[in-house]
Amino acid sequence: MITKDMIVGNILKENEKAYEILTGFGMHCLGCPSSQMESLEDACMVHGLKVNDVLEELNK
């Protein structure tokens, strides 16, 4: 189960569909250094997204 506190880089390593889902939400900087230390909640805030919407898709 993915949570809002998880680091984006770790989510990408653990979930094979995460890249496609996150880029679908407009997160196109998944290879940047910030993704290796930024929580999903922080990344959503930076991109103007509702973390619960993203979590719903990631945890399907």
Backbone as XML, in Angstrom:
<?xml version="1.0"?>
<chain id="A" units="angstrom">
  <residue number="1" name="MET">
    <atom name="N" x="0.845" y="-1.183" z="0.000"/>
    <atom name="CA" x="0.000" y="0.000" z="0.000"/>
    <atom name="C" x="0.886" y="1.240" z="0.000"/>
  </residue>
  <residue number="2" name="ILE">
    <atom name="N" x="0.627" y="2.136" z="-0.896"/>
    <atom name="CA" x="1.381" y="3.381" z="-1.001"/>
    <atom name="C" x="0.705" y="4.425" z="-0.116"/>
  </residue>
  <residue number="3" name="THR">
    <atom name="N" x="1.545" y="5.184" z="0.605"/>
    <atom name="CA" x="1.029" y="6.235" z="1.482"/>
    <atom name="C" x="1.609" y="7.574" z="1.067"/>
  </residue>
  <residue number="4" name="LYS">
    <atom name="N" x="1.000" y="8.653" z="1.568"/>
    <atom name="CA" x="1.435" y="9.998" z="1.214"/>
    <atom name="C" x="2.818" y="10.332" z="1.745"/>
  </residue>
  <residue number="5" name="ASP">
    <atom name="N" x="3.290" y="9.601" z="2.738"/>
    <atom name="CA" x="4.599" y="9.861" z="3.345"/>
    <atom name="C" x="5.744" y="9.169" z="2.618"/>
  </residue>
  <residue number="6" name="MET">
    <atom name="N" x="5.434" y="8.300" z="1.678"/>
    <atom name="CA" x="6.482" y="7.569" z="0.967"/>
    <atom name="C" x="7.238" y="8.487" z="0.014"/>
  </residue>
  <residue number="7" name="ILE">
    <atom name="N" x="8.518" y="8.197" z="-0.154"/>
    <atom name="CA" x="9.375" y="8.952" z="-1.070"/>
    <atom name="C" x="9.040" y="8.553" z="-2.512"/>
  </residue>
  <residue number="8" name="VAL">
    <atom name="N" x="8.931" y="9.546" z="-3.370"/>
    <atom name="CA" x="8.547" y="9.297" z="-4.764"/>
    <atom name="C" x="9.482" y="8.283" z="-5.412"/>
  </residue>
  <residue number="9" name="GLY">
    <atom name="N" x="10.777" y="8.415" z="-5.214"/>
    <atom name="CA" x="11.730" y="7.467" z="-5.802"/>
    <atom name="C" x="11.472" y="6.037" z="-5.366"/>
  </residue>
  <residue number="10" name="ASN">
    <atom name="N" x="11.097" y="5.849" z="-4.106"/>
    <atom name="CA" x="10.793" y="4.508" z="-3.603"/>
    <atom name="C" x="9.498" y="3.972" z="-4.197"/>
  </residue>
  <residue number="11" name="ILE">
    <atom name="N" x="8.526" y="4.837" z="-4.386"/>
    <atom name="CA" x="7.268" y="4.426" z="-5.015"/>
    <atom name="C" x="7.541" y="3.919" z="-6.423"/>
  </residue>
  <residue number="12" name="LEU">
    <atom name="N" x="8.396" y="4.623" z="-7.147"/>
    <atom name="CA" x="8.724" y="4.222" z="-8.517"/>
    <atom name="C" x="9.429" y="2.868" z="-8.546"/>
  </residue>
  <residue number="13" name="LYS">
    <atom name="N" x="10.258" y="2.588" z="-7.540"/>
    <atom name="CA" x="10.966" y="1.307" z="-7.481"/>
    <atom name="C" x="10.035" y="0.165" z="-7.120"/>
  </residue>
  <residue number="14" name="GLU">
    <atom name="N" x="9.039" y="0.433" z="-6.302"/>
    <atom name="CA" x="8.169" y="-0.616" z="-5.774"/>
    <atom name="C" x="6.922" y="-0.892" z="-6.605"/>
  </residue>
  <residue number="15" name="ASN">
    <atom name="N" x="6.537" y="0.051" z="-7.451"/>
    <atom name="CA" x="5.272" y="-0.077" z="-8.166"/>
    <atom name="C" x="5.509" y="0.155" z="-9.656"/>
  </residue>
  <residue number="16" name="GLU">
    <atom name="N" x="5.380" y="-0.883" z="-10.444"/>
    <atom name="CA" x="5.695" y="-0.789" z="-11.874"/>
    <atom name="C" x="4.757" y="0.133" z="-12.646"/>
  </residue>
  <residue number="17" name="LYS">
    <atom name="N" x="3.566" y="0.371" z="-12.141"/>
    <atom name="CA" x="2.627" y="1.262" z="-12.837"/>
    <atom name="C" x="2.728" y="2.717" z="-12.373"/>
  </residue>
  <residue number="18" name="ALA">
    <atom name="N" x="3.532" y="2.987" z="-11.365"/>
    <atom name="CA" x="3.607" y="4.321" z="-10.760"/>
    <atom name="C" x="4.079" y="5.388" z="-11.748"/>
  </residue>
  <residue number="19" name="TYR">
    <atom name="N" x="5.074" y="5.079" z="-12.563"/>
    <atom name="CA" x="5.594" y="6.074" z="-13.504"/>
    <atom name="C" x="4.486" y="6.572" z="-14.430"/>
  </residue>
  <residue number="20" name="GLU">
    <atom name="N" x="3.754" y="5.648" z="-15.004"/>
    <atom name="CA" x="2.677" y="6.009" z="-15.933"/>
    <atom name="C" x="1.586" y="6.819" z="-15.219"/>
  </residue>
  <residue number="21" name="ILE">
    <atom name="N" x="1.239" y="6.428" z="-14.015"/>
    <atom name="CA" x="0.198" y="7.132" z="-13.261"/>
    <atom name="C" x="0.655" y="8.533" z="-12.896"/>
  </residue>
  <residue number="22" name="LEU">
    <atom name="N" x="1.864" y="8.653" z="-12.361"/>
    <atom name="CA" x="2.354" y="9.967" z="-11.927"/>
    <atom name="C" x="2.550" y="10.921" z="-13.098"/>
  </residue>
  <residue number="23" name="THR">
    <atom name="N" x="3.072" y="10.425" z="-14.211"/>
    <atom name="CA" x="3.206" y="11.307" z="-15.373"/>
    <atom name="C" x="1.834" y="11.691" z="-15.914"/>
  </residue>
  <residue number="24" name="GLY">
    <atom name="N" x="0.864" y="10.799" z="-15.774"/>
    <atom name="CA" x="-0.498" y="11.106" z="-16.181"/>
    <atom name="C" x="-1.099" y="12.257" z="-15.382"/>
  </residue>
  <residue number="25" name="PHE">
    <atom name="N" x="-0.631" y="12.412" z="-14.163"/>
    <atom name="CA" x="-1.066" y="13.526" z="-13.324"/>
    <atom name="C" x="-0.241" y="14.792" z="-13.575"/>
  </residue>
  <residue number="26" name="GLY">
    <atom name="N" x="0.743" y="14.705" z="-14.460"/>
    <atom name="CA" x="1.541" y="15.886" z="-14.783"/>
    <atom name="C" x="2.881" y="15.967" z="-14.079"/>
  </residue>
  <residue number="27" name="MET">
    <atom name="N" x="3.266" y="14.907" z="-13.380"/>
    <atom name="CA" x="4.578" y="14.886" z="-12.728"/>
    <atom name="C" x="5.598" y="14.352" z="-13.727"/>
  </residue>
  <residue number="28" name="HIS">
    <atom name="N" x="6.230" y="15.260" z="-14.450"/>
    <atom name="CA" x="7.176" y="14.854" z="-15.486"/>
    <atom name="C" x="8.619" y="14.970" z="-15.041"/>
  </residue>
  <residue number="29" name="CYS">
    <atom name="N" x="8.845" y="15.228" z="-13.771"/>
    <atom name="CA" x="10.215" y="15.402" z="-13.265"/>
    <atom name="C" x="10.611" y="14.225" z="-12.380"/>
  </residue>
  <residue number="30" name="LEU">
    <atom name="N" x="10.145" y="13.045" z="-12.701"/>
    <atom name="CA" x="10.370" y="11.880" z="-11.843"/>
    <atom name="C" x="11.825" y="11.423" z="-11.813"/>
  </residue>
  <residue number="31" name="GLY">
    <atom name="N" x="12.618" y="11.866" z="-12.744"/>
    <atom name="CA" x="14.029" y="11.503" z="-12.759"/>
    <atom name="C" x="14.912" y="12.529" z="-12.079"/>
  </residue>
  <residue number="32" name="CYS">
    <atom name="N" x="14.323" y="13.619" z="-11.609"/>
    <atom name="CA" x="15.130" y="14.676" z="-10.992"/>
    <atom name="C" x="15.552" y="14.269" z="-9.578"/>
  </residue>
  <residue number="33" name="PRO">
    <atom name="N" x="16.615" y="14.866" z="-9.063"/>
    <atom name="CA" x="17.100" y="14.522" z="-7.723"/>
    <atom name="C" x="16.058" y="14.701" z="-6.623"/>
  </residue>
  <residue number="34" name="SER">
    <atom name="N" x="15.150" y="15.631" z="-6.766"/>
    <atom name="CA" x="14.132" y="15.849" z="-5.741"/>
    <atom name="C" x="13.261" y="14.615" z="-5.532"/>
  </residue>
  <residue number="35" name="SER">
    <atom name="N" x="13.027" y="13.861" z="-6.576"/>
    <atom name="CA" x="12.154" y="12.693" z="-6.447"/>
    <atom name="C" x="12.759" y="11.625" z="-5.540"/>
  </residue>
  <residue number="36" name="GLN">
    <atom name="N" x="14.057" y="11.710" z="-5.308"/>
    <atom name="CA" x="14.727" y="10.730" z="-4.454"/>
    <atom name="C" x="14.636" y="11.080" z="-2.970"/>
  </residue>
  <residue number="37" name="MET">
    <atom name="N" x="14.111" y="12.281" z="-2.670"/>
    <atom name="CA" x="14.015" y="12.669" z="-1.259"/>
    <atom name="C" x="12.711" y="13.379" z="-0.922"/>
  </residue>
  <residue number="38" name="GLU">
    <atom name="N" x="11.800" y="13.454" z="-1.875"/>
    <atom name="CA" x="10.544" y="14.172" z="-1.691"/>
    <atom name="C" x="9.399" y="13.178" z="-1.484"/>
  </residue>
  <residue number="39" name="SER">
    <atom name="N" x="8.554" y="13.446" z="-0.488"/>
    <atom name="CA" x="7.406" y="12.569" z="-0.252"/>
    <atom name="C" x="6.363" y="12.788" z="-1.342"/>
  </residue>
  <residue number="40" name="LEU">
    <atom name="N" x="5.494" y="11.825" z="-1.480"/>
    <atom name="CA" x="4.409" y="11.965" z="-2.453"/>
    <atom name="C" x="3.548" y="13.170" z="-2.110"/>
  </residue>
  <residue number="41" name="GLU">
    <atom name="N" x="3.298" y="13.380" z="-0.827"/>
    <atom name="CA" x="2.490" y="14.525" z="-0.406"/>
    <atom name="C" x="3.141" y="15.840" z="-0.820"/>
  </residue>
  <residue number="42" name="ASP">
    <atom name="N" x="4.458" y="15.957" z="-0.629"/>
    <atom name="CA" x="5.173" y="17.176" z="-1.019"/>
    <atom name="C" x="5.148" y="17.363" z="-2.534"/>
  </residue>
  <residue number="43" name="ALA">
    <atom name="N" x="5.346" y="16.275" z="-3.263"/>
    <atom name="CA" x="5.341" y="16.355" z="-4.730"/>
    <atom name="C" x="3.964" y="16.790" z="-5.238"/>
  </residue>
  <residue number="44" name="CYS">
    <atom name="N" x="2.925" y="16.276" z="-4.629"/>
    <atom name="CA" x="1.574" y="16.667" z="-5.032"/>
    <atom name="C" x="1.336" y="18.145" z="-4.747"/>
  </residue>
  <residue number="45" name="MET">
    <atom name="N" x="1.810" y="18.604" z="-3.611"/>
    <atom name="CA" x="1.638" y="20.005" z="-3.256"/>
    <atom name="C" x="2.339" y="20.905" z="-4.273"/>
  </residue>
  <residue number="46" name="VAL">
    <atom name="N" x="3.560" y="20.555" z="-4.646"/>
    <atom name="CA" x="4.333" y="21.341" z="-5.612"/>
    <atom name="C" x="3.620" y="21.390" z="-6.968"/>
  </residue>
  <residue number="47" name="HIS">
    <atom name="N" x="2.970" y="20.294" z="-7.337"/>
    <atom name="CA" x="2.309" y="20.203" z="-8.638"/>
    <atom name="C" x="0.836" y="20.596" z="-8.592"/>
  </residue>
  <residue number="48" name="GLY">
    <atom name="N" x="0.370" y="21.037" z="-7.432"/>
    <atom name="CA" x="-1.020" y="21.478" z="-7.321"/>
    <atom name="C" x="-2.030" y="20.351" z="-7.419"/>
  </residue>
  <residue number="49" name="LEU">
    <atom name="N" x="-1.638" y="19.167" z="-6.938"/>
    <atom name="CA" x="-2.515" y="17.997" z="-7.013"/>
    <atom name="C" x="-3.045" y="17.627" z="-5.635"/>
  </residue>
  <residue number="50" name="LYS">
    <atom name="N" x="-4.181" y="16.960" z="-5.609"/>
    <atom name="CA" x="-4.733" y="16.436" z="-4.367"/>
    <atom name="C" x="-4.124" y="15.051" z="-4.137"/>
  </residue>
  <residue number="51" name="VAL">
    <atom name="N" x="-3.393" y="14.924" z="-3.047"/>
    <atom name="CA" x="-2.671" y="13.683" z="-2.776"/>
    <atom name="C" x="-3.614" y="12.484" z="-2.709"/>
  </residue>
  <residue number="52" name="ASN">
    <atom name="N" x="-4.821" y="12.656" z="-2.216"/>
    <atom name="CA" x="-5.750" y="11.533" z="-2.117"/>
    <atom name="C" x="-6.185" y="11.032" z="-3.490"/>
  </residue>
  <residue number="53" name="ASP">
    <atom name="N" x="-6.287" y="11.931" z="-4.463"/>
    <atom name="CA" x="-6.614" y="11.518" z="-5.834"/>
    <atom name="C" x="-5.489" y="10.660" z="-6.411"/>
  </residue>
  <residue number="54" name="VAL">
    <atom name="N" x="-4.259" y="11.082" z="-6.176"/>
    <atom name="CA" x="-3.106" y="10.339" z="-6.689"/>
    <atom name="C" x="-2.995" y="8.987" z="-5.981"/>
  </residue>
  <residue number="55" name="LEU">
    <atom name="N" x="-3.171" y="8.986" z="-4.672"/>
    <atom name="CA" x="-3.108" y="7.735" z="-3.907"/>
    <atom name="C" x="-4.158" y="6.735" z="-4.371"/>
  </residue>
  <residue number="56" name="GLU">
    <atom name="N" x="-5.338" y="7.222" z="-4.670"/>
    <atom name="CA" x="-6.412" y="6.339" z="-5.126"/>
    <atom name="C" x="-5.991" y="5.593" z="-6.387"/>
  </residue>
  <residue number="57" name="GLU">
    <atom name="N" x="-5.365" y="6.307" z="-7.312"/>
    <atom name="CA" x="-4.924" y="5.663" z="-8.558"/>
    <atom name="C" x="-3.754" y="4.720" z="-8.320"/>
  </residue>
  <residue number="58" name="LEU">
    <atom name="N" x="-2.814" y="5.131" z="-7.480"/>
    <atom name="CA" x="-1.635" y="4.294" z="-7.232"/>
    <atom name="C" x="-1.988" y="3.003" z="-6.495"/>
  </residue>
  <residue number="59" name="ASN">
    <atom name="N" x="-3.011" y="3.042" z="-5.689"/>
    <atom name="CA" x="-3.354" y="1.878" z="-4.873"/>
    <atom name="C" x="-4.465" y="1.014" z="-5.459"/>
  </residue>
  <residue number="60" name="LYS">
    <atom name="N" x="-4.822" y="1.218" z="-6.712"/>
    <atom name="CA" x="-5.837" y="0.377" z="-7.374"/>
    <atom name="C" x="-5.309" y="-1.007" z="-7.603"/>
  </residue>
</chain>
